[in-house]
């Protein structure tokens, strides 16, 4: 009976010793788990891992808004201790975005360990690029009566790439002061908008929260018009509406702000 007792003690001691000798560690610096960063920021992570069994792989997985998943970094190792640098540049997002970085390590026993870093990405406030002096003539003129807002070039309303067109009746000499879109754009007029300090974020928020129409009418000097082409938000400021004698020189002169 005594011998059986000693045998059990030896087995327990051996098992505990074996269990205590098995380890897999993973440390990431900086140690902060939650961070707020601007677009373009650079974060230099140091990945340190150790194991009593040979480490075979370390890596980093990026998860955007809990949906988009991408492997950013994978390193095949064959050591018991690994120290590796990983430089992460915060991607360019136009909206506030949640990023999760998962750092992981695996050893030859297929033991797995991970650590997560959570980053709230805040877009930089970037003032939009302005181009000036754009001119679009009356539909009852022989000059360009439509406009491509993306390229900033005048066209005719027969051009399918045009975004805005004057809607003047072909038999009148009075400028309609109304724009339509052959491309199916929607427009919002908001003359209280801060045009001078316009950013993509402020344009987007104003456009999405405002009443939109398939045309813009009663266009006058200093009107501010917002529209959206695909995922591109644009803002136009009317400088002059010129309605002279006849219709050949009737025209709109406006500026465009856009994120280039």
C-alpha positions as CSV (number, residue, x, y, z in Angstrom):
1,X,0.0,0.0,0.0
2,X,2.9,2.3,0.9
3,X,4.5,1.6,-2.5
4,X,1.3,2.5,-4.3
5,X,1.1,5.8,-2.4
6,X,4.7,6.7,-3.5
7,X,4.0,5.7,-7.1
8,X,0.9,8.1,-7.2
9,X,2.9,10.9,-5.7
10,X,5.7,10.4,-8.3
11,X,3.1,10.4,-11.1
12,X,1.4,13.5,-9.8
13,X,4.8,15.3,-9.3
14,X,5.9,14.3,-12.8
15,X,2.6,15.5,-14.4
16,X,2.7,18.8,-12.6
17,X,6.4,19.4,-13.5
18,X,5.6,18.7,-17.2
19,X,2.5,21.0,-17.1
20,X,4.5,23.8,-15.5
21,X,7.2,23.5,-18.1
22,X,4.8,24.0,-21.0
23,X,4.3,27.6,-21.9
24,X,3.4,30.0,-24.8
25,X,3.7,33.7,-24.3
26,X,2.8,36.7,-26.5
27,X,3.4,40.3,-25.7
28,X,2.7,43.3,-27.9
29,X,4.0,46.8,-27.4
30,X,2.8,49.5,-27.1
31,X,0.7,47.7,-24.5
32,X,-2.4,50.0,-24.9
33,X,-5.3,47.9,-25.9
34,X,-7.6,50.8,-27.0
35,X,-6.4,53.7,-29.1
36,X,-7.8,56.6,-31.1
37,X,-5.8,57.5,-34.3
38,X,-6.1,59.7,-37.3
39,X,-5.9,58.6,-40.9
40,X,-2.2,58.1,-41.9
41,X,-0.8,57.7,-38.4
42,X,2.1,55.2,-38.1
43,X,2.2,52.7,-35.2
44,X,5.3,50.6,-34.7
45,X,4.4,47.4,-32.9
46,X,6.9,45.1,-31.4
47,X,5.7,41.5,-31.2
48,X,7.5,39.3,-28.7
49,X,6.7,35.6,-28.2
50,X,8.3,32.7,-26.4
51,X,7.5,29.0,-26.0
52,X,9.1,25.8,-24.7
53,X,8.1,24.4,-28.1
54,X,9.4,25.8,-31.3
55,X,7.4,28.7,-32.6
56,X,6.3,28.2,-36.2
57,X,4.3,31.3,-37.0
58,X,3.3,34.8,-35.9
59,X,1.0,37.1,-37.7
60,X,-1.4,40.0,-37.7
61,X,-5.1,40.0,-38.9
62,X,-7.0,43.2,-39.5
63,X,-10.8,43.3,-39.0
64,X,-12.7,46.5,-40.2
65,X,-16.0,47.3,-38.5
66,X,-16.3,43.6,-37.5
67,X,-16.8,42.6,-41.2
68,X,-13.9,42.9,-43.6
69,X,-11.0,40.6,-42.6
70,X,-7.5,40.7,-44.0
71,X,-4.1,39.1,-43.1
72,X,-1.6,41.9,-42.9
73,X,1.5,40.1,-41.7
74,X,2.6,36.5,-41.5
75,X,6.1,35.3,-40.4
76,X,7.3,31.7,-40.4
77,X,9.6,31.1,-37.5
78,X,11.6,28.2,-36.2
79,X,12.8,29.4,-32.8
80,X,11.7,29.3,-29.2
81,X,11.8,33.1,-28.9
82,X,10.8,35.6,-31.5
83,X,10.9,39.4,-31.6
84,X,9.5,41.0,-34.6
85,X,8.6,44.6,-35.6
86,X,5.3,45.3,-37.4
87,X,4.6,48.8,-38.8
88,X,1.0,49.6,-39.2
89,X,-0.2,52.7,-41.1
90,X,-3.8,53.7,-40.3
91,X,-5.8,53.4,-43.6
92,X,-7.6,56.3,-45.2
93,X,-11.3,56.1,-44.2
94,X,-13.7,59.0,-44.9
95,X,-15.8,58.0,-41.9
96,X,-15.0,57.1,-38.3
97,X,-14.0,53.4,-38.5
98,X,-13.4,50.7,-35.9
99,X,-10.3,48.6,-36.6
100,X,-9.3,45.4,-34.7
101,X,-5.8,44.1,-35.0
102,X,-5.4,40.5,-33.9
103,X,-1.8,39.4,-33.2
104,X,-1.3,35.7,-32.9
105,X,1.3,33.0,-32.4
106,X,1.4,29.2,-33.1
107,X,3.9,26.6,-32.0
108,X,4.8,23.2,-33.3
109,X,2.2,21.6,-30.9
110,X,-0.4,23.7,-32.7
111,X,-1.0,25.7,-29.5
112,X,-2.4,29.1,-30.4
113,X,-2.4,32.4,-28.5
114,X,-3.7,35.8,-29.6
115,X,-3.9,39.4,-28.4
116,X,-6.2,42.1,-29.8
117,X,-5.7,45.9,-30.3
118,X,-8.7,48.1,-30.9
119,X,-8.3,51.3,-32.9
120,X,-10.9,54.0,-33.6
121,X,-9.9,55.7,-36.8
122,X,-10.8,59.3,-37.0
123,X,-10.7,61.0,-40.5
124,X,-8.5,64.0,-40.8
125,X,-10.2,67.3,-41.4
126,X,-9.2,68.1,-45.0
127,X,-10.5,71.2,-46.7
128,X,-11.7,70.5,-50.2
129,X,-10.0,71.6,-53.4
130,X,-11.7,74.4,-55.2
131,X,-11.7,75.1,-58.9
132,X,-13.2,78.4,-60.1
133,X,-14.7,80.1,-63.1
134,X,-16.7,77.2,-64.5
135,X,-19.2,78.4,-67.2
136,X,-22.3,76.7,-68.5
137,X,-24.5,78.4,-71.1
138,X,-28.2,78.4,-71.8
139,X,-29.7,75.4,-73.6
140,X,-30.9,78.0,-76.2
141,X,-27.3,79.0,-77.0
142,X,-24.9,77.4,-79.4
143,X,-22.3,77.3,-76.6
144,X,-21.8,74.4,-74.1
145,X,-25.0,73.9,-72.2
146,X,-24.0,71.0,-70.0
147,X,-21.2,70.2,-67.6
148,X,-19.1,67.2,-66.4
149,X,-18.6,68.0,-62.7
150,X,-15.9,65.3,-62.1
151,X,-13.6,66.4,-64.9
152,X,-14.6,70.1,-64.6
153,X,-15.3,70.4,-68.3
154,X,-18.2,71.9,-70.3
155,X,-20.1,69.6,-72.7
156,X,-23.4,69.5,-74.7
157,X,-26.5,67.9,-73.3
158,X,-26.1,65.2,-76.0
159,X,-23.0,64.0,-74.1
160,X,-24.0,61.1,-71.8
161,X,-21.1,61.9,-69.4
162,X,-22.6,65.3,-68.5
163,X,-23.9,65.7,-65.0
164,X,-25.8,69.0,-65.2
165,X,-27.7,70.7,-68.0
166,X,-29.5,74.0,-68.4
167,X,-33.3,73.5,-68.9
168,X,-34.2,76.6,-70.8
169,X,-36.9,76.2,-73.4
170,X,-35.6,76.3,-76.9
171,X,-38.1,79.0,-78.0
172,X,-37.5,81.5,-75.1
173,X,-34.8,84.1,-74.6
174,X,-35.3,84.0,-70.8
175,X,-32.8,81.8,-68.9
176,X,-34.7,79.1,-67.0
177,X,-32.4,79.3,-63.9
178,X,-33.1,75.5,-63.7
179,X,-30.7,72.6,-63.9
180,X,-31.5,69.0,-64.6
181,X,-29.3,65.9,-64.7
182,X,-29.1,63.5,-67.6
183,X,-27.1,61.2,-65.2
184,X,-29.9,61.0,-62.6
185,X,-28.2,63.1,-59.9
186,X,-30.0,64.5,-57.0
187,X,-29.5,68.0,-55.7
188,X,-29.7,69.8,-52.4
189,X,-29.7,73.6,-52.1
190,X,-28.4,74.9,-48.8
191,X,-27.4,78.5,-48.7
192,X,-26.6,78.5,-45.0
193,X,-23.8,75.9,-45.5
194,X,-20.3,77.0,-44.6
195,X,-18.8,76.8,-48.1
196,X,-15.5,78.4,-47.1
197,X,-14.6,75.6,-44.6
198,X,-16.3,72.7,-46.5
199,X,-14.9,69.3,-45.8
200,X,-16.1,66.0,-47.2
201,X,-17.6,65.1,-43.9
202,X,-19.6,68.3,-43.6
203,X,-20.8,68.0,-47.2
204,X,-21.8,64.4,-46.8
205,X,-23.7,65.0,-43.5
206,X,-25.5,68.0,-45.0
207,X,-26.4,66.2,-48.2
208,X,-27.6,63.1,-46.5
209,X,-29.8,65.0,-44.0
210,X,-31.4,67.4,-46.5
211,X,-34.3,67.3,-48.9
212,X,-33.0,66.3,-52.4
213,X,-34.6,66.9,-55.8
214,X,-34.0,65.7,-59.3
215,X,-33.5,69.3,-60.4
216,X,-32.4,72.7,-59.1
217,X,-34.6,75.7,-59.9
218,X,-34.7,79.5,-59.1
219,X,-30.9,79.5,-59.3
220,X,-29.4,82.8,-58.2
221,X,-26.0,84.4,-57.3
222,X,-24.4,82.9,-54.2
223,X,-26.6,79.8,-54.2
224,X,-24.9,76.7,-52.7
225,X,-25.7,73.4,-54.3
226,X,-24.6,69.9,-53.1
227,X,-24.7,66.7,-55.1
228,X,-23.3,63.2,-55.1
229,X,-21.7,61.3,-58.0
230,X,-21.2,57.7,-57.0
231,X,-19.3,58.0,-53.6
232,X,-18.0,61.5,-54.5
233,X,-19.7,64.5,-52.8
234,X,-19.4,67.9,-54.5
235,X,-20.5,71.4,-53.6
236,X,-21.1,74.2,-56.1
237,X,-21.3,77.9,-55.4
238,X,-23.1,80.1,-58.0
239,X,-21.0,83.2,-58.6
240,X,-23.1,84.9,-61.3
241,X,-26.3,84.1,-63.3
242,X,-26.1,86.2,-66.4
243,X,-29.4,86.7,-68.4
244,X,-28.8,89.4,-71.0
245,X,-30.6,90.4,-74.2
246,X,-31.3,87.3,-76.4
247,X,-30.0,83.9,-75.2
248,X,-26.6,83.4,-76.9
249,X,-24.6,84.7,-73.9
250,X,-26.9,83.7,-71.1
251,X,-24.8,81.6,-68.7
252,X,-24.0,80.4,-65.2
253,X,-20.6,81.0,-63.6
254,X,-19.8,78.8,-60.6
255,X,-17.1,77.3,-58.5
256,X,-16.7,73.6,-57.5
257,X,-15.3,72.1,-54.4
258,X,-14.4,68.4,-54.5
259,X,-12.0,66.0,-52.8
260,X,-9.2,65.3,-55.4
